Amino acid sequence: MDLIVRNVRLADRPSAEPVDIGVADGKIVAIKRGLTGAAEAYDAGGRLGCAGLIETHIHLDKSRIIDRCPPEAKRDISPMRQVAAMKPGFTVEYVRLRAERTLVECILNGTTRMRAQVEVDPAIGMRGFEAVQSLVADYKWAIDIEICVFPQDGLTNDPGTDELLVEGLERGARAIGGAPRYDADPACQIRRIFEFAREYDVDTDIHLDVGNTPERMQIHLVCELTEQYRRGGRVVVGHMAKLSTMPPHEVAILARRLADVGVAVTVLPATDLYLMGRDQDHNVRRGVADVNFLVEQGVNCSLSTNNVLNPATPYGDCSLIRMANLHANVLQIARPDQLRECFAMLSERSARLLNLTDYGPAVGNPADIVVIDATSPEQAIAEIRQPLAVFKRGRRTVVRHPPELVRPR
């Protein structure tokens, strides 16, 4: 063995005794107590471990641009219009510089896998794609990244975008998305995205149903097409803020439909909190869909970061654990089993959403191991506990020392 991670409490069985994880040639070769052998060792001290946190929905390509387009002063804002005006001036080098800073912060916060949403359109061409694709290659020692190409500013109303989506798919994108809210013909965009997904055999991941009222929801069409094209398990919808405006019994009916056809949901608490309810000046609605409620109805869900330091979300530290804590606060989640589900939405459930077949602490899987300064998933979320050590395929990629109180002598 090359490495033994000792005394780690596995997140999927936190009440069990800590175990040792043996690693050889980048893979897990043993999981049991009392492993012996001459190998590098890391003692987790009974702390929590998982196979790494997973960002299922993040925009590396337009992160950290807040210095060039500061937050708008009025309540009614248009961050998409701000970014659209800047994109023609984005160079590959500029996108990469800022995206890399965000990516590094994600890695430091325990993320070992990621789906990055990347915009392609005539304004930016393939420059954002090329920047993120270069990071995929340069950081494969620390994180596995798949790209989801999508048209942020419209498809049917933006000639030339079709060809750019095709180019992205042919250059290795493993998912295709959409933003029908910004299209002149939202339904036509959704149908076209499903056609692309079927033609190139990639997953679908659509920004959907963002708004302050439940009218004109596109989720019904997405369910219909998922069923028609037999794409269950390969379709994700992100945001779904309109669910927060519906009574629970209506959400339950829709959730059971999502579960039946195999559509997963990613909720992005920071962005939705910042953008929703801007038509109100008091008693402002939260606008964040309740993923715990959706999970209880059988829907697979994840929590993710979305934007970092840009006009749609002018803050962020790339901590998924903090994002789950934010969600728990907003939705008033307190039960240990619910907090445990929030942790699963950063790990096991996210892996299922991305159709990862080699995720988790199991013999034969990649030795991706994150040790968190907690003894249970619920403690990690409730107290926003930090990762102390990260290993990617058996190689340590992150070192963080726990804080230490210095008492007077």
Backbone torsions as a table, in degrees:
resi	resn	phi	psi	omega
1	MET	NA	148.2	178.8
2	ASP	-93.5	-28.1	-172.9
3	LEU	-151.3	141.7	170.5
4	ILE	-127.9	119.9	171.9
5	VAL	-94.2	111.2	-171.6
6	ARG	-96.6	151.9	170.2
7	ASN	54.6	49.6	178.8
8	VAL	-106.7	135.9	-179.7
9	ARG	-96.4	112.5	-173.1
10	LEU	-71.9	135.4	-174.5
11	ALA	-63.8	-28.9	-179.3
12	ASP	-85.2	-0.5	175.5
13	ARG	-151.0	59.5	-170.9
14	PRO	-66.1	-22.3	-179.5
15	SER	-82.5	-11.5	178.4
16	ALA	-78.2	165.8	178.2
17	GLU	-66.9	148.6	175.1
18	PRO	-59.0	152.3	-179.1
19	VAL	-128.2	171.8	171.8
20	ASP	-105.5	144.5	176.8
21	ILE	-116.3	119.7	178.8
22	GLY	-97.0	138.1	-174.7
23	VAL	-127.3	137.4	172.6
24	ALA	-144.6	134.1	178.2
25	ASP	52.9	38.0	174.9
26	GLY	80.6	2.6	-179.2
27	LYS	-122.7	156.0	175.3
28	ILE	-75.8	126.3	-179.1
29	VAL	-115.3	-13.0	179.6
30	ALA	-159.6	143.5	173.2
31	ILE	-137.8	103.3	177.2
32	LYS	-167.6	172.2	179.7
33	ARG	-82.9	146.3	172.0
34	GLY	71.3	35.3	176.7
35	LEU	-64.2	141.5	178.0
36	THR	-123.4	160.2	178.5
37	GLY	144.5	155.7	178.3
38	ALA	-83.6	99.4	-178.0
39	ALA	-153.1	158.0	170.2
40	GLU	-56.4	141.5	-177.4
41	ALA	-131.0	145.6	171.9
42	TYR	-130.1	125.8	-179.6
43	ASP	-96.9	112.3	-179.8
44	ALA	-77.2	-12.7	175.4
45	GLY	64.3	32.0	179.7
46	GLY	80.9	8.7	-179.4
47	ARG	-79.1	169.8	-175.6
48	LEU	-75.2	139.5	176.0
49	GLY	-135.6	147.5	175.0
50	CYS	-145.4	178.1	-177.7
51	ALA	-85.5	25.8	179.9
52	GLY	99.6	150.1	175.9
53	LEU	-86.3	156.5	-172.8
54	ILE	-128.7	121.0	170.4
55	GLU	-85.4	113.8	179.8
56	THR	-92.7	-11.1	-174.4
57	HIS	-160.2	99.7	179.0
58	ILE	-145.6	145.2	-178.9
59	HIS	-105.7	83.4	176.8
60	LEU	-63.4	-36.6	-169.5
61	ASP	-68.8	-20.9	178.3
62	LYS	-125.2	28.0	175.6
63	SER	-84.0	156.4	173.2
64	ARG	59.3	40.6	175.7
65	ILE	-110.9	11.3	-175.1
66	ILE	-63.4	-25.0	179.3
67	ASP	-69.9	-21.5	179.6
68	ARG	-97.7	-14.7	175.8
69	CYS	-145.4	83.2	-176.3
70	PRO	-62.7	159.3	-178.8
71	PRO	-55.0	141.9	178.4
72	GLU	-72.7	148.4	-173.8
73	ALA	-79.4	-30.5	-175.9
74	LYS	-86.5	165.7	-178.9
75	ARG	-71.9	-35.6	179.5
76	ASP	-83.7	108.4	-174.9
77	ILE	-119.6	165.0	178.8
78	SER	-140.3	76.2	-177.4
79	PRO	-63.6	-32.5	-179.9
80	MET	-63.6	-39.4	179.6
81	ARG	-66.6	-38.3	177.3
82	GLN	-60.6	-47.7	-178.2
83	VAL	-67.6	-40.9	-179.2
84	ALA	-58.3	-37.2	-179.4
85	ALA	-69.0	-24.1	-177.8
86	MET	-89.1	-26.2	-169.4
87	LYS	-57.8	-37.1	179.6
88	PRO	-58.5	-25.0	-179.8
89	GLY	-91.1	-3.0	179.4
90	PHE	-71.8	129.4	172.4
91	THR	-102.7	163.9	176.3
92	VAL	-57.9	-42.1	-177.7
93	GLU	-65.5	-40.7	-179.7
94	TYR	-65.8	-45.7	179.5
95	VAL	-62.7	-45.9	-178.1
96	ARG	-61.2	-43.6	-178.1
97	LEU	-55.9	-48.1	-176.5
98	ARG	-77.7	-37.5	177.7
99	ALA	-63.2	-37.9	-178.9
100	GLU	-64.8	-40.3	178.1
101	ARG	-60.9	-40.8	178.2
102	THR	-68.3	-42.9	-179.8
103	LEU	-60.4	-44.2	179.9
104	VAL	-60.6	-42.0	178.4
105	GLU	-63.3	-37.7	176.6
106	CYS	-61.2	-46.0	-179.8
107	ILE	-61.8	-44.3	179.6
108	LEU	-62.2	-25.8	179.3
109	ASN	-94.5	15.8	170.0
110	GLY	94.6	9.2	178.5
111	THR	-81.6	126.5	179.2
112	THR	-117.3	-8.8	176.4
113	ARG	-143.1	153.9	-171.9
114	MET	-158.2	143.1	163.2
115	ARG	-111.5	115.0	-178.6
116	ALA	-98.8	125.9	175.9
117	GLN	-82.9	123.2	-176.3
118	VAL	-125.2	126.1	-178.7
119	GLU	-79.5	136.2	169.7
120	VAL	-130.6	131.4	177.3
121	ASP	-167.0	169.2	-177.4
122	PRO	-59.8	-23.0	-178.7
123	ALA	-71.8	-39.1	-178.0
124	ILE	-110.3	-12.5	-179.5
125	GLY	60.6	-134.0	179.6
126	MET	-104.8	13.4	-174.7
127	ARG	-65.8	-43.0	176.9
128	GLY	-64.5	-41.2	178.0
129	PHE	-59.8	-47.4	-178.4
130	GLU	-62.5	-38.4	179.6
131	ALA	-64.0	-48.4	-179.2
132	VAL	-68.4	-38.4	179.5
133	GLN	-62.5	-34.1	177.5
134	SER	-66.9	-33.3	177.7
135	LEU	-71.3	-34.5	176.6
136	VAL	-54.4	-46.4	-178.5
137	ALA	-71.5	-43.1	-172.6
138	ASP	-74.5	-22.9	-177.1
139	TYR	-114.2	19.5	-179.3
140	LYS	-65.7	-17.9	175.8
141	TRP	-70.3	-16.3	-175.7
142	ALA	-120.4	-24.0	-173.2
143	ILE	-157.9	143.8	173.3
144	ASP	-97.7	122.7	-177.4
145	ILE	-120.1	129.9	168.6
146	GLU	-112.6	146.7	-177.1
147	ILE	-102.1	135.8	170.8
148	CYS	-112.7	113.0	177.8
149	VAL	-85.3	142.9	179.5
150	PHE	-158.2	157.2	177.8
151	PRO	-96.7	102.4	-177.4
152	GLN	-68.1	-39.1	-170.5
153	ASP	-100.8	13.9	178.2
154	GLY	119.1	155.0	179.6
155	LEU	-121.1	-56.0	-177.9
156	THR	-67.5	-25.9	-178.0
157	ASN	-99.9	9.1	-175.1
158	ASP	-132.3	80.6	-175.9
159	PRO	-55.1	137.5	-179.1
160	GLY	101.2	-15.9	-178.7
161	THR	-71.0	-36.9	176.8
162	ASP	-51.6	-49.1	-176.7
163	GLU	-64.6	-35.2	179.0
164	LEU	-70.5	-37.3	175.1
165	LEU	-61.5	-44.2	178.0
166	VAL	-60.4	-43.5	179.7
167	GLU	-61.4	-42.3	178.4
168	GLY	-61.9	-42.1	178.6
169	LEU	-65.6	-39.7	-179.5
170	GLU	-73.1	-18.6	178.7
171	ARG	-99.0	13.5	169.1
172	GLY	115.6	-1.6	176.4
173	ALA	-60.4	135.9	-176.6
174	ARG	-104.7	4.9	176.5
175	ALA	-153.2	156.4	176.1
176	ILE	-129.6	139.4	-178.0
177	GLY	-126.8	-171.9	179.8
178	GLY	-158.1	168.3	175.1
179	ALA	-140.5	70.2	-171.8
180	PRO	-60.8	-21.1	179.5
181	ARG	-58.5	-29.8	-176.0
182	TYR	-101.0	12.9	-178.9
183	ASP	-102.0	146.3	176.7
184	ALA	-63.8	-27.3	179.0
185	ASP	-132.8	83.6	-174.2
186	PRO	-56.0	-44.3	-177.5
187	ALA	-64.2	-38.9	179.3
188	CYS	-65.0	-39.6	177.7
189	GLN	-61.2	-46.0	-178.5
190	ILE	-60.1	-44.4	179.6
191	ARG	-62.9	-40.0	-179.1
192	ARG	-66.4	-38.6	179.0
193	ILE	-63.9	-41.8	177.7
194	PHE	-64.5	-36.6	178.0
195	GLU	-64.6	-43.2	176.9
196	PHE	-60.5	-45.5	-177.5
197	ALA	-60.8	-40.9	179.4
198	ARG	-69.1	-42.2	-177.0
199	GLU	-64.8	-39.6	-176.4
200	TYR	-101.0	2.6	178.2
201	ASP	53.0	53.1	177.3
202	VAL	-122.6	165.3	177.9
203	ASP	-73.5	161.5	178.3
204	THR	-115.8	134.0	-177.3
205	ASP	-144.1	98.8	-168.5
206	ILE	-109.9	133.0	168.9
207	HIS	-70.4	123.5	-169.8
208	LEU	-143.6	147.5	168.5
209	ASP	49.6	54.9	170.8
210	VAL	-94.1	127.4	-179.8
211	GLY	167.5	167.6	-173.6
212	ASN	-91.4	-6.9	178.3
213	THR	-137.7	159.0	-175.1
214	PRO	-84.7	7.6	-178.5
215	GLU	-71.2	153.7	173.2
216	ARG	53.9	45.3	177.7
217	MET	-75.2	135.7	-178.5
218	GLN	-92.3	-4.3	-177.4
219	ILE	-62.0	-29.0	-179.1
220	HIS	-66.6	-39.6	176.9
221	LEU	-67.1	-40.2	178.5
222	VAL	-60.5	-43.6	177.6
223	CYS	-62.7	-42.6	-179.6
224	GLU	-61.1	-45.7	-178.9
225	LEU	-71.1	-35.7	176.5
226	THR	-59.3	-42.9	179.1
227	GLU	-69.8	-45.3	-177.3
228	GLN	-61.4	-43.9	-177.0
229	TYR	-91.1	1.9	179.8
230	ARG	56.3	52.1	-177.5
231	ARG	-107.6	17.6	179.8
232	GLY	-53.7	134.5	-177.4
233	GLY	87.5	-5.9	-178.6
234	ARG	-124.8	18.6	-179.8
235	VAL	-127.1	131.5	178.2
236	VAL	-128.2	141.0	172.1
237	VAL	-118.8	133.4	-177.2
238	GLY	-107.9	149.2	-178.6
239	HIS	84.0	-82.4	-178.2
240	MET	54.7	39.6	-177.9
241	ALA	-60.7	-28.7	-178.5
242	LYS	-62.7	-23.2	176.4
243	LEU	-59.5	-29.7	-178.6
244	SER	-71.4	-13.0	-179.4
245	THR	-96.6	2.3	-175.8
246	MET	-107.3	149.1	175.5
247	PRO	-67.3	151.8	-174.6
248	PRO	-54.6	-37.7	-177.0
249	HIS	-67.4	-32.0	177.0
250	GLU	-73.7	-38.9	176.9
251	VAL	-62.5	-39.8	-179.1
252	ALA	-61.9	-41.0	179.2
253	ILE	-63.8	-45.9	179.6
254	LEU	-66.5	-39.3	-179.8
255	ALA	-61.9	-40.4	179.1
256	ARG	-65.6	-32.8	174.9
257	ARG	-65.3	-44.6	177.9
258	LEU	-59.7	-44.9	-179.6
259	ALA	-63.5	-41.1	-176.8
260	ASP	-64.9	-40.7	-176.2
261	VAL	-91.5	-11.7	176.8
262	GLY	87.3	40.5	174.6
263	VAL	-103.3	123.7	178.7
264	ALA	-93.5	163.7	-177.1
265	VAL	-128.8	132.7	170.8
266	THR	-112.0	125.6	178.6
267	VAL	-106.5	140.6	-171.7
268	LEU	-124.1	79.8	-166.6
269	PRO	-57.6	-44.1	-173.7
270	ALA	-63.6	-47.2	-178.9
271	THR	-65.9	-45.8	-177.3
272	ASP	-66.1	-36.7	175.6
273	LEU	-62.3	-39.3	-177.0
274	TYR	-73.3	-34.8	-172.6
275	LEU	-93.2	-32.0	-172.1
276	MET	-81.5	158.6	175.2
277	GLY	73.6	18.0	-177.4
278	ARG	-79.4	-1.3	171.9
279	ASP	-85.3	-0.7	-177.8
280	GLN	-116.7	146.1	177.0
281	ASP	-112.4	2.4	173.0
282	HIS	-158.5	160.9	-177.8
283	ASN	48.1	47.9	-170.5
284	VAL	-70.1	130.6	178.8
285	ARG	-64.1	150.2	-178.2
286	ARG	-76.6	-43.9	178.1
287	GLY	76.6	19.8	-178.7
288	VAL	-113.6	121.6	179.3
289	ALA	-66.2	145.9	-176.5
290	ASP	-89.1	96.8	-177.4
291	VAL	-68.0	-31.4	178.3
292	ASN	-62.6	-40.6	176.9
293	PHE	-64.1	-42.0	179.1
294	LEU	-63.0	-42.4	178.5
295	VAL	-61.1	-39.8	178.7
296	GLU	-62.4	-23.8	177.7
297	GLN	-90.8	1.7	176.6
298	GLY	101.3	5.0	-179.4
299	VAL	-85.2	136.3	171.9
300	ASN	-80.9	135.6	-174.5
301	CYS	-138.1	156.8	171.2
302	SER	-135.8	160.0	171.4
303	LEU	-114.1	139.0	-177.5
304	SER	-149.0	177.1	-169.0
305	THR	-86.5	-43.1	-176.4
306	ASN	71.7	-100.5	-175.6
307	ASN	-105.1	151.8	178.1
308	VAL	-135.0	118.4	173.8
309	LEU	53.6	54.0	172.0
310	ASN	-141.0	178.3	-172.5
311	PRO	-61.7	-22.6	178.9
312	ALA	-85.4	-18.3	178.3
313	THR	-157.1	90.5	-170.9
314	PRO	-82.6	34.8	177.3
315	TYR	-159.6	179.3	178.3
316	GLY	137.2	141.8	178.9
317	ASP	-123.5	8.3	176.1
318	CYS	67.6	21.4	176.4
319	SER	-94.8	111.6	176.8
320	LEU	-67.1	-33.4	178.6
321	ILE	-63.8	-40.6	176.2
322	ARG	-64.1	-37.3	179.6
323	MET	-63.9	-40.9	177.6
324	ALA	-66.3	-37.1	176.4
325	ASN	-64.4	-40.6	177.0
326	LEU	-60.0	-45.9	179.3
327	HIS	-60.3	-43.8	-179.4
328	ALA	-62.3	-38.8	176.8
329	ASN	-63.6	-48.5	-175.4
330	VAL	-64.7	-41.4	-178.2
331	LEU	-91.7	5.3	175.7
332	GLN	58.1	46.5	178.9
333	ILE	-86.7	130.2	-177.6
334	ALA	-137.9	-26.9	-177.0
335	ARG	-64.0	138.3	179.7
336	PRO	-54.4	-39.3	-179.1
337	ASP	-66.8	-32.4	177.9
338	GLN	-72.7	-39.7	176.3
339	LEU	-64.8	-34.9	176.8
340	ARG	-64.1	-37.8	176.7
341	GLU	-65.5	-37.2	177.2
342	CYS	-60.1	-39.9	177.1
343	PHE	-65.2	-40.3	178.4
344	ALA	-62.4	-28.3	179.0
345	MET	-75.6	-3.9	171.9
346	LEU	-105.3	-5.9	-171.4
347	SER	-137.7	-97.3	-173.5
348	GLU	-57.7	-45.5	-179.2
349	ARG	-67.3	-36.9	176.7
350	SER	-64.1	-39.3	177.7
351	ALA	-62.2	-41.1	178.0
352	ARG	-66.4	-38.9	179.4
353	LEU	-61.9	-37.1	-179.8
354	LEU	-89.0	4.1	179.1
355	ASN	58.7	40.8	176.5
356	LEU	-82.0	128.2	-176.9
357	THR	-102.7	-3.1	-176.8
358	ASP	-124.4	30.7	-178.3
359	TYR	-100.5	142.3	172.5
360	GLY	117.3	160.2	179.3
361	PRO	-77.9	89.3	-179.8
362	ALA	-145.6	145.8	179.0
363	VAL	-59.6	131.2	-178.8
364	GLY	99.1	-18.4	178.3
365	ASN	-81.6	159.4	174.9
366	PRO	-56.2	143.3	-179.1
367	ALA	-82.0	65.1	172.5
368	ASP	-93.6	114.0	-174.1
369	ILE	-136.9	127.2	175.1
370	VAL	-119.5	125.4	177.9
371	VAL	-103.0	122.6	-175.1
372	ILE	-110.5	143.7	-175.9
373	ASP	-76.4	64.2	-179.9
374	ALA	-155.8	169.6	177.2
375	THR	-114.5	-1.7	177.3
376	SER	-154.3	155.7	177.1
377	PRO	-59.3	-38.8	-178.1
378	GLU	-67.5	-35.3	175.8
379	GLN	-66.2	-40.6	179.5
380	ALA	-57.1	-43.7	-179.0
381	ILE	-74.3	-47.2	-175.5
382	ALA	-62.9	-35.5	-174.5
383	GLU	-107.8	5.0	-177.7
384	ILE	48.9	59.4	-178.6
385	ARG	-80.2	145.6	-171.4
386	GLN	-95.1	149.9	169.0
387	PRO	-67.3	136.5	178.5
388	LEU	-102.6	-28.0	-179.9
389	ALA	-147.5	139.4	176.4
390	VAL	-129.8	132.3	175.7
391	PHE	-121.8	131.6	176.1
392	LYS	-116.5	116.4	-175.6
393	ARG	48.9	43.0	173.4
394	GLY	84.2	-2.5	179.2
395	ARG	-106.9	131.8	-178.7
396	ARG	-71.8	129.6	-177.2
397	THR	-116.0	-18.3	-177.5
398	VAL	-137.2	135.1	173.3
399	VAL	-122.0	125.6	173.0
400	ARG	-140.0	130.8	-179.5
401	HIS	-94.2	136.7	177.2
402	PRO	-63.2	144.7	179.6
403	PRO	-63.2	149.0	-176.9
404	GLU	-131.5	128.1	178.9
405	LEU	-78.3	129.5	178.7
406	VAL	-102.2	102.5	-177.9
407	ARG	-81.7	153.9	177.2
408	PRO	-67.1	145.1	179.8
409	ARG	-76.9	NA	NA
